[in-house]
């Protein structure tokens, strides 16, 4: 997993030969900062933090990526555990029609709609 499309101004990272790097970079969860906006299979240089601020920033991004990976794995496991078994195999589904529930106070009396309000014949206007 990577955090991509990051840009450095030349005061954060150096290349393996010690030259300050400015431009696009990405952070790989286990390999750290690397040259280029996105990760690819092509060979590309690693970048090394030039100062404590850059080192802290890199650690925070990598920790965030690892946490995200862990959450994704937990979510997949939970989804698999909860939804991989078809409903028909999870237990017996209720059969037959539902039994109507009647409250005791409603027995023997039909439900009536509420009474309508009678108009007083007075109309109200907003005056506008």
N, C-alpha and C positions, 0 to 999 in steps of 0.2 A: 504494500500500500504506500502511496506517495502523496505528498502535498505538492502541487504543481503550480506553475506560472508565478513564481516568486521572483523578485528582482532585488539585487544588491547594488549599492552605490560604490563599492570598492573599498570600504572600510570595515567589512565584516569577515571576508573569507580570502584565503590564499590558495593557489593551485599547488600541486605536489612539489613543484620546483620553487615555491616560495614567492611567486609573483601575485600581487594583489589582483583579485578578480572582481570585475564589475559586469553586470549583465544578468540575464535570466538564469535561474537555477531552480532545482526541485529538491525536496527532502524525501529520502527513502526511509521507511520505518527502521530498517536495520543497518543500512549502509551510510546513512547520514546525508549531508548536502552534496549535490552533484551538479556539474555544469549542464546547462540546457534547461529549457522550460518544462520539459516532460521527460519521464523515464522511458528508455527504449533498450532494445537488445544490443544496439550498436555500442561500441566502446566509447566511454566518456569519462573524463577525469572526476575524481572526488575533490571536494573542497574542504578545507580545514579552517576552523574558526580562528580569526586573527586576534580576538580579544575576549574578555570574559562575557561581555554583553552578547556577542555572537554565539558563544558557547552555550550560554543560558537559553537563548532563543532557540538554538538547535535542539537542545534537550527537551524544551517544552513542546516543540513541534513533534519530535519523535515519540514522546510520551503520549501526546494526544492521538497520534496515529496508532500506537499500540493499544490504547484504551478503546479506540474506535474499532479496531480489529477484534478485540475481546468482546465488545458489545455485539458486533455482528455475529460472532461465533455463538454467543449465548442466545441471541435471537433465533438463529437458525436451529439450534438444538431444541429450543422451546417450541418452535413451530413444528419441527419434525416430531417431537414427543406428542404434541397436542393434535396434530392434523394428519399424521401419516396413516393412521388406522381409519378405514372407512367407517362411517357412522353405523352401518349395519353390523359391524363387528365390535362396536364399543359397548354394546349391551342392548337389551331389548327396548324397542321403541314402544310408546304407549299404543294400545290397540283399542278399537271400538270408538264410539262417539263420546264426546265430553258430556259429563253429567251436568245439567243445569243446576245452578245454585240459586235458591230462592230464600230471601230473608224472611224470617218468621213474621215480621210486621207487615210484609207485603202480601202474604198469603190471603187468598179470598177476596182481594180487592184489585181492580184493574187500575193500571197507572193512567192518570189523567194529565193532559198537558197543563202547564200553569195558566191561570186565568189571564185574559188580555186586559191591558189597561184601557180604560175608556178615555177618549179624548175629551178635554175640557172645552174645546172649541177656541181656546186662546192660542194665538200664534205669537211667537216671539221673533223679533227681528233684531239684527245687530245694530241697526241705525246707520249703516254705511251705505 
